Each structure stands twice: as structure tokens, then as C-alpha cells.
Amino acid sequence: MRLLAQNWRCRRGELDLVMLDADTVVFVEVRYRRYAAWGGAIESVDARKREKLTTAAMHFLQQESRWAKHPCRFDVIAINAEGNSPAQLSWIQNAFDT
């Protein structure tokens, strides 16, 4: 994958990473949770967060029109670290389709 943008911001939100995977524009949300008491990293990407990411992605595609005709997907990279245990990383491709 090739990096197109990092920490891209607009009035409606922020996109952590925007990548190009072959001809697909991938919007990647990176979530880190040190303590599971408040839920894990993947659980923190709730319906409200998905809506904000989708809106920010639409703004990105409007401003960067050269990518607007490419297929798109949303991935989540979830990192959970509890105590002294090694961090657990999960990469969920097409995370909004599940």
C-alpha cells in the first residue's frame, strides 16, 4: 500500500491514514487501548465514529478529486495493550461491511 495522506483533517473529522491498495483508496482508522475496562480498541469504533469517518472520507474525495472514481474501503487497525503483556494488533479490512 502507498500512503496518500496522514492525519488528514477537515471540519467534520480526521482520517488517520489514507492509503492506496492497488486501485482502491483505503481509509484506515488506528485505535489504541491500554485498558480494557472501557472496552477494546475495535469496540471504540461505534456507529457515531463510523459516521464521522465516512463524512470525513467524503470530504477527502471532494477535495482530492483524482481519487473520487476509485473504489474505497474502510479498515481498522486495533491495538490493545493490557498491563505488561505484549500489545495485540488486529487489522480488520472492510471493517464497515461486517
Backbone torsions as a table, in degrees:
resi	resn	phi	psi	omega
1	MET	NA	150.0	-179.4
2	ARG	-114.9	134.3	-179.8
3	LEU	-74.2	126.1	174.8
4	LEU	-101.2	-38.8	-179.7
5	ALA	-157.6	152.2	178.8
6	GLN	-134.1	133.8	-178.9
7	ASN	52.6	45.3	-179.9
8	TRP	-74.2	129.6	-174.7
9	ARG	-123.0	147.4	171.1
10	CYS	-144.8	-179.5	-179.2
11	ARG	-59.5	-29.7	-173.3
12	ARG	-91.3	-9.3	179.9
13	GLY	157.5	-165.0	-177.0
14	GLU	-135.0	143.6	173.9
15	LEU	-109.9	121.3	-177.6
16	ASP	-62.2	-55.2	179.9
17	LEU	-137.7	139.4	169.8
18	VAL	-121.0	119.2	-173.9
19	MET	-121.5	160.4	173.2
20	LEU	-115.9	118.3	179.0
21	ASP	-112.2	100.5	-171.1
22	ALA	60.0	-112.6	178.5
23	ASP	-107.8	10.5	-177.6
24	THR	-100.3	129.8	174.2
25	VAL	-83.2	124.7	-176.4
26	VAL	-114.9	121.2	175.2
27	PHE	-95.8	116.4	-173.7
28	VAL	-109.8	122.1	174.0
29	GLU	-99.6	124.7	180.0
30	VAL	-106.2	122.8	-179.3
31	ARG	-124.1	134.4	-179.8
32	TYR	-126.1	132.8	175.2
33	ARG	-132.7	125.2	178.9
34	ARG	-87.4	-31.7	-177.3
35	TYR	-122.6	131.4	-178.6
36	ALA	-81.0	-7.4	-177.6
37	ALA	-58.6	-30.1	-179.5
38	TRP	-100.2	13.9	-177.9
39	GLY	99.3	158.8	-178.8
40	GLY	-81.3	176.3	-177.8
41	ALA	-62.8	-43.9	-177.8
42	ILE	-67.7	-35.7	179.2
43	GLU	-67.1	-20.7	-179.6
44	SER	-75.2	-10.5	176.2
45	VAL	-94.5	78.7	-177.2
46	ASP	-89.0	-174.6	-177.1
47	ALA	-59.5	-39.7	178.8
48	ARG	-63.9	-43.5	179.2
49	LYS	-66.1	-41.4	177.6
50	ARG	-59.6	-40.9	178.6
51	GLU	-63.1	-43.7	178.3
52	LYS	-62.9	-41.6	179.4
53	LEU	-65.7	-41.1	178.9
54	THR	-63.1	-43.7	178.8
55	THR	-63.7	-44.2	178.2
56	ALA	-63.1	-39.2	178.9
57	ALA	-63.9	-39.5	177.4
58	MET	-63.1	-40.7	176.6
59	HIS	-63.6	-41.7	177.5
60	PHE	-57.6	-47.9	-177.7
61	LEU	-66.9	-30.2	175.3
62	GLN	-69.7	-40.3	-178.9
63	GLN	-79.0	-32.7	-179.6
64	GLU	-110.4	67.8	-169.2
65	SER	-61.5	-19.7	179.4
66	ARG	-64.3	-18.7	-179.7
67	TRP	-100.0	-4.8	-172.1
68	ALA	-64.2	-28.0	-177.5
69	LYS	-91.4	-2.4	179.0
70	HIS	-82.1	149.6	171.9
71	PRO	-63.7	153.2	-178.0
72	CYS	-129.1	156.4	171.9
73	ARG	-150.6	162.5	178.1
74	PHE	-117.1	123.9	176.1
75	ASP	-112.4	153.5	174.2
76	VAL	-125.5	128.9	170.5
77	ILE	-105.7	113.8	-176.1
78	ALA	-109.5	125.9	-179.9
79	ILE	-120.8	120.5	178.0
80	ASN	-116.5	127.3	177.9
81	ALA	-129.1	120.8	-178.1
82	GLU	-121.7	118.2	178.0
83	GLY	60.0	-134.3	-179.1
84	ASN	-94.1	4.0	179.8
85	SER	-70.5	152.2	175.8
86	PRO	-62.6	146.0	179.2
87	ALA	-63.7	142.4	177.2
88	GLN	-104.8	122.6	-178.6
89	LEU	-110.3	132.2	174.9
90	SER	-126.7	133.2	176.8
91	TRP	-114.6	110.6	-178.1
92	ILE	-103.8	109.7	177.1
93	GLN	-84.0	147.2	-176.7
94	ASN	53.1	44.1	-172.7
95	ALA	-61.4	-25.7	-177.2
96	PHE	-87.5	-6.4	-179.9
97	ASP	-87.9	-7.9	-176.9
98	THR	-93.3	NA	NA
